[in-house]
């Protein structure tokens, strides 16, 4: 799942080299995905009124239902 999130985020931002994605397993059924981008690209990742990040979280939710896991997306400044 980490690779898919990284690919999507790199396509959204201007500075793809600054993108860092980490996957932290909280417990066997929950995975936290942490995303770091350049400060200039933060607005592009979040989108107007948070629509872009909300859509990304919806994709993770749908993928999680299929895998019977919970994915949490965190944007780190």
N, CA, C and O atoms as a printed pandas DataFrame, in Angstrom:
     atom_number atom_name residue_name chain_id  residue_number  x_coord  y_coord  z_coord
0              1         N          UNK        A               1    0.822   -1.184    0.000
1              2        CA          UNK        A               1    0.000    0.000    0.000
2              3         C          UNK        A               1    0.876    1.262    0.000
3              4         O          UNK        A               1    0.506    2.291   -0.565
4              5         N          UNK        A               2    2.023    1.160    0.634
5              6        CA          UNK        A               2    2.944    2.290    0.711
6              7         C          UNK        A               2    3.366    2.737   -0.677
7              8         O          UNK        A               2    3.441    3.934   -0.951
8              9         N          UNK        A               3    3.642    1.785   -1.548
9             10        CA          UNK        A               3    4.085    2.122   -2.899
10            11         C          UNK        A               3    3.002    2.838   -3.691
11            12         O          UNK        A               3    3.291    3.771   -4.440
12            13         N          UNK        A               4    1.764    2.408   -3.531
13            14        CA          UNK        A               4    0.657    3.046   -4.240
14            15         C          UNK        A               4    0.476    4.493   -3.780
15            16         O          UNK        A               4    0.281    5.389   -4.601
16            17         N          UNK        A               5    0.540    4.716   -2.479
17            18        CA          UNK        A               5    0.402    6.074   -1.940
18            19         C          UNK        A               5    1.553    6.945   -2.432
19            20         O          UNK        A               5    1.343    8.096   -2.816
20            21         N          UNK        A               6    2.756    6.407   -2.421
21            22        CA          UNK        A               6    3.920    7.166   -2.867
22            23         C          UNK        A               6    3.783    7.556   -4.342
23            24         O          UNK        A               6    4.107    8.684   -4.714
24            25         N          UNK        A               7    3.310    6.645   -5.173
25            26        CA          UNK        A               7    3.140    6.927   -6.597
26            27         C          UNK        A               7    2.108    8.032   -6.823
27            28         O          UNK        A               7    2.323    8.922   -7.646
28            29         N          UNK        A               8    1.000    7.979   -6.105
29            30        CA          UNK        A               8   -0.054    8.985   -6.250
30            31         C          UNK        A               8    0.437   10.347   -5.775
31            32         O          UNK        A               8    0.224   11.352   -6.453
32            33         N          UNK        A               9    1.088   10.389   -4.621
33            34        CA          UNK        A               9    1.560   11.663   -4.069
34            35         C          UNK        A               9    2.618   12.286   -4.977
35            36         O          UNK        A               9    2.608   13.497   -5.194
36            37         N          UNK        A              10    3.530   11.471   -5.509
37            38        CA          UNK        A              10    4.559   12.004   -6.404
38            39         C          UNK        A              10    3.953   12.581   -7.675
39            40         O          UNK        A              10    4.497   13.526   -8.246
40            41         N          UNK        A              11    2.840   12.028   -8.121
41            42        CA          UNK        A              11    2.166   12.552   -9.311
42            43         C          UNK        A              11    1.473   13.885   -9.020
43            44         O          UNK        A              11    1.274   14.695   -9.926
44            45         N          UNK        A              12    1.110   14.110   -7.771
45            46        CA          UNK        A              12    0.380   15.322   -7.399
46            47         C          UNK        A              12    1.280   16.533   -7.168
47            48         O          UNK        A              12    0.883   17.659   -7.467
48            49         N          UNK        A              13    2.468   16.322   -6.648
49            50        CA          UNK        A              13    3.317   17.432   -6.214
50            51         C          UNK        A              13    4.310   17.846   -7.295
51            52         O          UNK        A              13    4.541   17.109   -8.254
52            53         N          UNK        A              14    4.892   19.022   -7.133
53            54        CA          UNK        A              14    5.900   19.532   -8.073
54            55         C          UNK        A              14    7.281   18.948   -7.787
55            56         O          UNK        A              14    8.009   18.592   -8.714
56            57         N          UNK        A              15    7.640   18.848   -6.517
57            58        CA          UNK        A              15    8.953   18.376   -6.115
58            59         C          UNK        A              15    8.847   16.915   -5.658
59            60         O          UNK        A              15    8.739   16.634   -4.465
60            61         N          UNK        A              16    8.878   15.995   -6.622
61            62        CA          UNK        A              16    8.677   14.577   -6.311
62            63         C          UNK        A              16    9.834   13.983   -5.509
63            64         O          UNK        A              16    9.653   12.991   -4.802
64            65         N          UNK        A              17   11.028   14.587   -5.615
65            66        CA          UNK        A              17   12.176   14.051   -4.888
66            67         C          UNK        A              17   12.047   14.257   -3.384
67            68         O          UNK        A              17   12.661   13.527   -2.606
68            69         N          UNK        A              18   11.261   15.236   -2.968
69            70        CA          UNK        A              18   11.115   15.539   -1.542
70            71         C          UNK        A              18   10.052   14.676   -0.855
71            72         O          UNK        A              18    9.849   14.797    0.353
72            73         N          UNK        A              19    9.385   13.822   -1.598
73            74        CA          UNK        A              19    8.312   13.001   -1.029
74            75         C          UNK        A              19    8.912   11.839   -0.244
75            76         O          UNK        A              19    9.764   11.103   -0.743
76            77         N          UNK        A              20    8.447   11.691    0.994
77            78        CA          UNK        A              20    8.842   10.564    1.851
78            79         C          UNK        A              20    7.578    9.900    2.370
79            80         O          UNK        A              20    6.684   10.568    2.889
80            81         N          UNK        A              21    7.509    8.585    2.229
81            82        CA          UNK        A              21    6.353    7.832    2.702
82            83         C          UNK        A              21    6.858    6.716    3.594
83            84         O          UNK        A              21    7.710    5.921    3.198
84            85         N          UNK        A              22    6.320    6.667    4.810
85            86        CA          UNK        A              22    6.675    5.617    5.776
86            87         C          UNK        A              22    5.437    4.840    6.155
87            88         O          UNK        A              22    4.337    5.389    6.217
88            89         N          UNK        A              23    5.623    3.565    6.406
89            90        CA          UNK        A              23    4.518    2.724    6.846
90            91         C          UNK        A              23    4.843    2.226    8.253
91            92         O          UNK        A              23    5.864    1.572    8.467
92            93         N          UNK        A              24    3.974    2.540    9.205
93            94        CA          UNK        A              24    4.186    2.142   10.591
94            95         C          UNK        A              24    3.023    1.243   11.001
95            96         O          UNK        A              24    1.861    1.643   10.929
96            97         N          UNK        A              25    3.346    0.028   11.431
97            98        CA          UNK        A              25    2.312   -0.899   11.844
98            99         C          UNK        A              25    1.990   -0.671   13.317
99           100         O          UNK        A              25    2.826   -0.894   14.192
100          101         N          UNK        A              26    0.768   -0.226   13.574
101          102        CA          UNK        A              26    0.347    0.045   14.956
102          103         C          UNK        A              26   -0.024   -1.244   15.671
103          104         O          UNK        A              26    0.396   -1.469   16.806
104          105         N          UNK        A              27   -0.796   -2.077   15.024
105          106        CA          UNK        A              27   -1.138   -3.396   15.519
106          107         C          UNK        A              27   -1.384   -4.272   14.288
107          108         O          UNK        A              27   -1.313   -3.770   13.167
108          109         N          UNK        A              28   -1.669   -5.563   14.463
109          110        CA          UNK        A              28   -1.785   -6.440   13.287
110          111         C          UNK        A              28   -2.824   -6.005   12.247
111          112         O          UNK        A              28   -2.690   -6.350   11.073
112          113         N          UNK        A              29   -3.829   -5.278   12.641
113          114        CA          UNK        A              29   -4.883   -4.885   11.707
114          115         C          UNK        A              29   -4.844   -3.414   11.319
115          116         O          UNK        A              29   -5.642   -2.988   10.484
116          117         N          UNK        A              30   -3.953   -2.633   11.889
117          118        CA          UNK        A              30   -3.912   -1.189   11.631
118          119         C          UNK        A              30   -2.526   -0.766   11.166
119          120         O          UNK        A              30   -1.515   -1.098   11.785
120          121         N          UNK        A              31   -2.503   -0.021   10.056
121          122        CA          UNK        A              31   -1.252    0.483    9.507
122          123         C          UNK        A              31   -1.382    1.990    9.331
123          124         O          UNK        A              31   -2.356    2.476    8.756
124          125         N          UNK        A              32   -0.402    2.718    9.827
125          126        CA          UNK        A              32   -0.374    4.168    9.674
126          127         C          UNK        A              32    0.621    4.508    8.570
127          128         O          UNK        A              32    1.771    4.069    8.602
128          129         N          UNK        A              33    0.172    5.291    7.596
129          130        CA          UNK        A              33    1.029    5.712    6.498
130          131         C          UNK        A              33    1.310    7.194    6.689
131          132         O          UNK        A              33    0.395    8.017    6.688
132          133         N          UNK        A              34    2.592    7.527    6.854
133          134        CA          UNK        A              34    3.016    8.909    7.081
134          135         C          UNK        A              34    3.610    9.465    5.799
135          136         O          UNK        A              34    4.478    8.843    5.188
136          137         N          UNK        A              35    3.136   10.646    5.391
137          138        CA          UNK        A              35    3.596   11.273    4.157
138          139         C          UNK        A              35    4.226   12.616    4.490
139          140         O          UNK        A              35    3.644   13.432    5.205
140          141         N          UNK        A              36    5.431   12.834    3.958
141          142        CA          UNK        A              36    6.119   14.131    4.085
142          143         C          UNK        A              36    6.348   14.666    2.691
143          144         O          UNK        A              36    6.808   13.937    1.812
144          145         N          UNK        A              37    6.030   15.946    2.474
145          146        CA          UNK        A              37    6.294   16.602    1.196
146          147         C          UNK        A              37    6.972   17.939    1.474
147          148         O          UNK        A              37    7.049   18.379    2.621
148          149         N          UNK        A              38    7.461   18.574    0.423
149          150        CA          UNK        A              38    8.072   19.897    0.562
150          151         C          UNK        A              38    7.003   20.884    1.027
151          152         O          UNK        A              38    5.831   20.724    0.687
152          153         N          UNK        A              39    7.389   21.900    1.798
153          154        CA          UNK        A              39    6.406   22.878    2.291
154          155         C          UNK        A              39    5.600   23.547    1.176
155          156         O          UNK        A              39    4.426   23.866    1.365
156          157         N          UNK        A              40    6.227   23.760    0.016
157          158        CA          UNK        A              40    5.512   24.382   -1.102
158          159         C          UNK        A              40    4.428   23.477   -1.677
159          160         O          UNK        A              40    3.462   23.968   -2.261
160          161         N          UNK        A              41    4.575   22.167   -1.520
161          162        CA          UNK        A              41    3.628   21.211   -2.099
162          163         C          UNK        A              41    2.524   20.791   -1.137
163          164         O          UNK        A              41    1.643   20.016   -1.510
164          165         N          UNK        A              42    2.557   21.283    0.076
165          166        CA          UNK        A              42    1.569   20.886    1.076
166          167         C          UNK        A              42    0.144   21.201    0.608
167          168         O          UNK        A              42   -0.764   20.388    0.778
168          169         N          UNK        A              43   -0.042   22.375    0.025
169          170        CA          UNK        A              43   -1.372   22.764   -0.457
170          171         C          UNK        A              43   -1.863   21.879   -1.579
171          172         O          UNK        A              43   -3.056   21.589   -1.662
172          173         N          UNK        A              44   -0.960   21.444   -2.445
173          174        CA          UNK        A              44   -1.344   20.561   -3.546
174          175         C          UNK        A              44   -1.782   19.204   -3.028
175          176         O          UNK        A              44   -2.706   18.596   -3.570
176          177         N          UNK        A              45   -1.134   18.733   -1.993
177          178        CA          UNK        A              45   -1.494   17.435   -1.427
178          179         C          UNK        A              45   -2.838   17.502   -0.707
179          180         O          UNK        A              45   -3.651   16.585   -0.817
180          181         N          UNK        A              46   -3.065   18.572    0.019
181          182        CA          UNK        A              46   -4.312   18.702    0.769
182          183         C          UNK        A              46   -5.473   19.034   -0.165
183          184         O          UNK        A              46   -6.559   18.474   -0.020
184          185         N          UNK        A              47   -5.258   19.933   -1.116
185          186        CA          UNK        A              47   -6.314   20.293   -2.058
186          187         C          UNK        A              47   -7.260   21.320   -1.477
187          188         O          UNK        A              47   -7.193   21.658   -0.295
188          189         N          UNK        A              48   -8.139   21.810   -2.327
189          190        CA          UNK        A              48   -9.125   22.796   -1.868
190          191         C          UNK        A              48  -10.093   22.151   -0.897
191          192         O          UNK        A              48  -10.722   21.136   -1.196
192          193         N          UNK        A              49  -10.197   22.757    0.255
193          194        CA          UNK        A              49  -11.065   22.288    1.342
194          195         C          UNK        A              49  -10.780   20.835    1.717
195          196         O          UNK        A              49  -11.659   20.139    2.225
196          197         N          UNK        A              50   -9.548   20.374    1.467
197          198        CA          UNK        A              50   -9.145   19.027    1.852
198          199         C          UNK        A              50   -9.669   17.922    0.959
199          200         O          UNK        A              50   -9.646   16.754    1.348
200          201         N          UNK        A              51  -10.140   18.264   -0.232
201          202        CA          UNK        A              51  -10.753   17.255   -1.099
202          203         C          UNK        A              51   -9.763   16.222   -1.618
203          204         O          UNK        A              51  -10.109   15.048   -1.743
204          205         N          UNK        A              52   -8.539   16.638   -1.923
205          206        CA          UNK        A              52   -7.558   15.696   -2.464
206          207         C          UNK        A              52   -7.146   14.678   -1.410
207          208         O          UNK        A              52   -7.122   13.478   -1.685
208          209         N          UNK        A              53   -6.825   15.137   -0.224
209          210        CA          UNK        A              53   -6.419   14.210    0.832
210          211         C          UNK        A              53   -7.603   13.345    1.268
211          212         O          UNK        A              53   -7.411   12.190    1.648
212          213         N          UNK        A              54   -8.796   13.873    1.220
213          214        CA          UNK        A              54   -9.984   13.090    1.560
214          215         C          UNK        A              54  -10.190   11.966    0.542
215          216         O          UNK        A              54  -10.564   10.853    0.911
216          217         N          UNK        A              55   -9.946   12.256   -0.732
217          218        CA          UNK        A              55  -10.064   11.232   -1.771
218          219         C          UNK        A              55   -9.008   10.147   -1.587
219          220         O          UNK        A              55   -9.292    8.963   -1.770
220          221         N          UNK        A              56   -7.803   10.546   -1.228
221          222        CA          UNK        A              56   -6.736    9.576   -0.982
222          223         C          UNK        A              56   -7.078    8.694    0.216
223          224         O          UNK        A              56   -6.818    7.491    0.199
224          225         N          UNK        A              57   -7.645    9.277    1.227
225          226        CA          UNK        A              57   -8.058    8.493    2.408
226          227         C          UNK        A              57   -9.195    7.539    2.055
227          228         O          UNK        A              57   -9.264    6.434    2.592
228          229         N          UNK        A              58  -10.089    7.959    1.156
229          230        CA          UNK        A              58  -11.173    7.076    0.711
230          231         C          UNK        A              58  -10.630    5.875   -0.046
231          232         O          UNK        A              58  -11.123    4.760    0.124
232          233         N          UNK        A              59   -9.616    6.092   -0.882
233          234        CA          UNK        A              59   -8.981    4.980   -1.585
234          235         C          UNK        A              59   -8.352    3.993   -0.605
235          236         O          UNK        A              59   -8.470    2.779   -0.768
236          237         N          UNK        A              60   -7.686    4.530    0.408
237          238        CA          UNK        A              60   -7.078    3.667    1.419
238          239         C          UNK        A              60   -8.131    2.883    2.195
239          240         O          UNK        A              60   -7.922    1.723    2.550
240          241         N          UNK        A              61   -9.253    3.526    2.449
241          242        CA          UNK        A              61  -10.339    2.848    3.170
242          243         C          UNK        A              61  -10.876    1.681    2.337
243          244         O          UNK        A              61  -11.097    0.588    2.858
244          245         N          UNK        A              62  -11.083    1.922    1.038
245          246        CA          UNK        A              62  -11.595    0.864    0.166
246          247         C          UNK        A              62  -10.593   -0.292    0.054
247          248         O          UNK        A              62  -10.983   -1.459    0.083
248          249         N          UNK        A              63   -9.310    0.033   -0.071
249          250        CA          UNK        A              63   -8.284   -1.006   -0.136
250          251         C          UNK        A              63   -8.209   -1.771    1.186
251          252         O          UNK        A              63   -7.977   -2.980    1.202
252          253         N          UNK        A              64   -8.406   -1.063    2.275
253          254        CA          UNK        A              64   -8.379   -1.695    3.589
254          255         C          UNK        A              64   -9.518   -2.671    3.798
255          256         O          UNK        A              64   -9.350   -3.699    4.453
256          257         N          UNK        A              65  -10.677   -2.352    3.243
257          258        CA          UNK        A              65  -11.809   -3.270    3.347
258          259         C          UNK        A              65  -11.499   -4.587    2.646
259          260         O          UNK        A              65  -11.850   -5.664    3.130
260          261         N          UNK        A              66  -10.840   -4.483    1.506
261          262        CA          UNK        A              66  -10.489   -5.684    0.759
262          263         C          UNK        A              66   -9.452   -6.535    1.494
263          264         O          UNK        A              66   -9.516   -7.764    1.468
264          265         N          UNK        A              67   -8.511   -5.878    2.139
265          266        CA          UNK        A              67   -7.435   -6.586    2.847
266          267         C          UNK        A              67   -7.768   -6.870    4.305
267          268         O          UNK        A              67   -6.988   -7.503    5.016
268          269         N          UNK        A              68   -8.927   -6.401    4.745
269          270        CA          UNK        A              68   -9.354   -6.538    6.145
270          271         C          UNK        A              68   -8.360   -5.909    7.106
271          272         O          UNK        A              68   -8.031   -6.464    8.154
272          273         N          UNK        A              69   -7.888   -4.713    6.706
273          274        CA          UNK        A              69   -6.972   -3.928    7.534
274          275         C          UNK        A              69   -7.468   -2.491    7.539
275          276         O          UNK        A              69   -8.308   -2.107    6.726
276          277         N          UNK        A              70   -6.943   -1.715    8.452
277          278        CA          UNK        A              70   -7.290   -0.297    8.539
278          279         C          UNK        A              70   -6.046    0.510    8.235
279          280         O          UNK        A              70   -5.004    0.319    8.861
280          281         N          UNK        A              71   -6.158    1.430    7.254
281          282        CA          UNK        A              71   -5.047    2.287    6.890
282          283         C          UNK        A              71   -5.368    3.700    7.338
283          284         O          UNK        A              71   -6.451    4.218    7.064
284          285         N          UNK        A              72   -4.417    4.322    8.032
285          286        CA          UNK        A              72   -4.555    5.699    8.503
286          287         C          UNK        A              72   -3.526    6.532    7.782
287          288         O          UNK        A              72   -2.338    6.214    7.817
288          289         N          UNK        A              73   -3.961    7.602    7.124
289          290        CA          UNK        A              73   -3.052    8.481    6.403
290          291         C          UNK        A              73   -2.771    9.712    7.234
291          292         O          UNK        A              73   -3.693   10.436    7.609
292          293         N          UNK        A              74   -1.501    9.957    7.527
293          294        CA          UNK        A              74   -1.073   11.126    8.280
294          295         C          UNK        A              74   -0.160   11.961    7.406
295          296         O          UNK        A              74    0.760   11.433    6.782
296          297         N          UNK        A              75   -0.407   13.264    7.356
297          298        CA          UNK        A              75    0.467   14.179    6.635
298          299         C          UNK        A              75    1.335   14.864    7.663
299          300         O          UNK        A              75    0.835   15.563    8.544
300          301         N          UNK        A              76    2.644   14.664    7.551
301          302        CA          UNK        A              76    3.616   15.205    8.495
302          303         C          UNK        A              76    4.214   16.478    7.919
303          304         O          UNK        A              76    4.633   16.498    6.762
304          305         N          UNK        A              77    4.257   17.546    8.719
305          306        CA          UNK        A              77    4.848   18.810    8.259
306          307         C          UNK        A              77    6.336   18.801    8.425
307          308         O          UNK        A              77    7.001   19.782    8.091
